[in-house]
Amino acid sequence: MTEAPIPVVKVRMPPRESLLPALERVLYSGMIGEGEEVYALEREFAAQFGLPNALAVSSGTGALHLAFVTCGVRPGDDVVTTAMTAEPTNTTILQVGARPVFADVEPDTGNLDPDAVARAITPATRAICVVHYAGYPADVRALREIADYHGIALIEDCAHALGARDAETAIGTVGDAAIFSLQAIKHMTTGDGGILTVRDPDLLDAARRLRWFGLSKGVPRTEVDIQVAGFKYNMNNVTAVIGRQQLLTVDDAIARHIATGRYFDQAFGPLDAVQPARVRKGSSPSYWLYTLLCDDSERIEQALIAAGVTASKLHRPNHLHTVFAPYATPMPGLSAFYARLLHLPCGWWVSDQDRERIVSIVADAVT
Ligand SMILES: Cc1ncc(COP(=O)(O)O)c(C=O)c1O
């Protein structure tokens, strides 16, 4: 019997013995909508990942939409953003009626190049949206300076970067708002779900109302008054129970991503024909995916696949989609990055033996 290939992403569920009783309790509790389980998840998530606060929502996409609206992005505004990301980073900019302005990325990280961002800013720019692509922290402090200089917002899309750190601080604490995704294949999943965190505590209440039609929870429905129309982005107690169970084991899972990411950095570093994505000095990636750069990425991908290891580019640069084509600009950094990009599996499911084998397949393919 041939073994299943090692996947590049994988769903991680908490142990049955603890998850199922917890789920049963909430399912028959009579309170499955937004309630105490959601609020407990918010407190625990914020404490575990060093965030000032956390608002649990139905998806990372919903969290991004809330982040843009809460940070004051309005129809007709420009948001300087990256095309080297999953699509929701940019579909949500269109969703608020704003215009994505693509700035180039660094060819050795895939993350926004602060100089390109600075050049892309005009009086119409209302915000910068940065993605910590594949879990490698972008230069968020340089972007913070640019945002402050222009008096605009900085939004961090940390969907790939749970558990990453920038210098001494947790990822997601430098932007005015930051989001995390709890979608199926992320470091931690609730099936679908997301977290929004905001730096200014005054914005938290506004975001909380926006996640629930614009209504204040807890005020009798006959007395409450909608002043700004909101959305239906709340998380529910059933999802939150899965999230709370995930939190009990996610640190170990992230530690394993990091251990294998560092192992690959060391193993691939000395090889001439391949180059690990650059880890910015002082930062600590959480390696949702391992990013290897190589001139012959196609050949290495085929060698890995033939040996039962899934490897791929995973994402499509967003400006290549028809919907984003009107915003496309020349991005030589992105073109160079994408041509050389190959994502390798490096998550909790990759054993010591697997990772040794991956290194030797790559080494053999390039010699
Ligand atoms: C970079 C990035 N941003 C945002 C999202 C949206 O998250 P979700 O799938 O939870 O809506 C994703 C997830 O696919 C993502 O990869």
PDBQT file of the ligand as one rigid body, heavy atoms in Angstrom, charges set to zero:
ROOT
HETATM    1  C1  LIG A 401      -3.712  36.088   4.326  1.00  0.00    +0.000 C 
HETATM    2  C2  LIG A 401      -5.127  35.754   4.642  1.00  0.00    +0.000 A 
HETATM    3  N1  LIG A 401      -5.946  36.750   5.020  1.00  0.00    +0.000 NA
HETATM    4  C3  LIG A 401      -7.224  36.533   5.333  1.00  0.00    +0.000 A 
HETATM    5  C4  LIG A 401      -7.765  35.266   5.283  1.00  0.00    +0.000 A 
HETATM    6  C5  LIG A 401      -9.213  35.087   5.584  1.00  0.00    +0.000 C 
HETATM    7  O1  LIG A 401      -9.448  34.231   6.637  1.00  0.00    +0.000 OA
HETATM    8  P1  LIG A 401     -10.746  33.300   6.689  1.00  0.00    +0.000 P 
HETATM    9  O2  LIG A 401     -10.551  32.176   5.742  1.00  0.00    +0.000 OA
HETATM   10  O3  LIG A 401     -10.774  32.868   8.127  1.00  0.00    +0.000 OA
HETATM   11  O4  LIG A 401     -11.909  34.141   6.349  1.00  0.00    +0.000 OA
HETATM   12  C6  LIG A 401      -6.958  34.191   4.912  1.00  0.00    +0.000 A 
HETATM   13  C7  LIG A 401      -7.479  32.808   4.902  1.00  0.00    +0.000 C 
HETATM   14  O5  LIG A 401      -7.622  32.107   3.997  1.00  0.00    +0.000 OA
HETATM   15  C8  LIG A 401      -5.602  34.440   4.573  1.00  0.00    +0.000 A 
HETATM   16  O6  LIG A 401      -4.791  33.444   4.199  1.00  0.00    +0.000 OA
ENDROOT
TORSDOF 0
